[in-house]
Amino acid sequence: MAGASSAAPAAVEPVVLGAREGFWLDPRTKVAMLVCANVTLLASGYSPVGFALKSAAVAVAVALLAQAGRRAFAFGFSAAFLASLVLELLNEGVLLEALGATSPLAVLLRLVTAMVLSFLPGTVFAYYLFATTTVSEFVAAFERLRLPQKVIIPFAVVFRFFPTVLEEYRSIRDAMHLRGVGWRCGPVAMIEYRLVPLIVSLVKIGDELSAASVARGLGGEARRTSRCQVGFGAADIALAALMLALAAFTMTKGVLGW
């Protein structure tokens, strides 16, 4: 038609599947941070320098949890750590003399503070790893390291195992709640109607997750492709360097006997 002009179609930018926006850490960075955090927490001891190292590792965990939207969890963890830190300082200065170093209450207090100060932060780092990493991201990241499938598949199953067990427990809890089975029924009833069904479900859950992993192509001879983008950025380098520095300083402290 005379005088008619066809408008050129607007250029469409390609969509990158699995692209990430905002703050995001590579799964390999999270695993390295988990290892370094446990080294720092378990080997730093209970000297003033050790408390400073533990506090630095905990500060990283709290910041990561807050950034991931787990602010209530981060606040509760911070309160528990600070309370245990104060209690440990009081144990050394006041409580042990008042209660007696070998009294059951003093032993219990030392056990609780040791668990919170040395083991709970490592568990929190593991929680952050599981809560913010999908199975596909984990597999894609560690296939980049050329790890064998015999190593990747068990970890991929574990990544889905714990969330699935939690969902199963919630289902059992809700079903028992509808039947009037709760804490008021006593510990025997709780074990019989909640723990036993959960244990029975664990074997089935493990088998189903293993079958699902194989059905998705894990363990096959062909090279798998992934929709997830993985890689290291500035945040990965900064946090990995910080946690490595804490772990290295902790090991140096142990060798020199500070």
Stockholm file with secondary structure:
# STOCKHOLM 1.0

chainA/1-258         MAGASSAAPAAVEPVVLGAREGFWLDPRTKVAMLVCANVTLLASGYSPVGFALKSAAVAVAVALLAQAGRRAFAFGFSAAFLASLVLELLNEGVLLEALGATSPLAVLLRLVTAMVLSFLPGTVFAYYLFATTTVSEFVAAFERLRLPQKVIIPFAVVFRFFPTVLEEYRSIRDAMHLRGVGWRCGPVAMIEYRLVPLIVSLVKIGDELSAASVARGLGGEARRTSRCQVGFGAADIALAALMLALAAFTMTKGVLGW
#=GR chainA/1-258 SS CTTCCCCCCCCCCCCCTTCCCSSCCCHHHHHHHHHHHHHHHHHSCSSHHHHHHHHHHHHHHHHHHHHTTCHHHHHHHHHHHHHHHHHHHHIIIIIHHHHCTTSHHHHHHHHHHHIIIIIHHHHHHHHHHHHHCCHHHHHHHHHTTTCCHHHHHHHHHHHHHHHHHHHHHHHHHHHHHHTTCSGGGCHHHHIIIIIHHHHHHHHHHHHHHHHHHHHTTTTCSSCCCCSCCCCCCHHHHHHHHHHHHHHHHHHHHHHHTC
#=GC SS_cons         CTTCCCCCCCCCCCCCTTCCCSSCCCHHHHHHHHHHHHHHHHHSCSSHHHHHHHHHHHHHHHHHHHHTTCHHHHHHHHHHHHHHHHHHHHIIIIIHHHHCTTSHHHHHHHHHHHIIIIIHHHHHHHHHHHHHCCHHHHHHHHHTTTCCHHHHHHHHHHHHHHHHHHHHHHHHHHHHHHTTCSGGGCHHHHIIIIIHHHHHHHHHHHHHHHHHHHHTTTTCSSCCCCSCCCCCCHHHHHHHHHHHHHHHHHHHHHHHTC
//
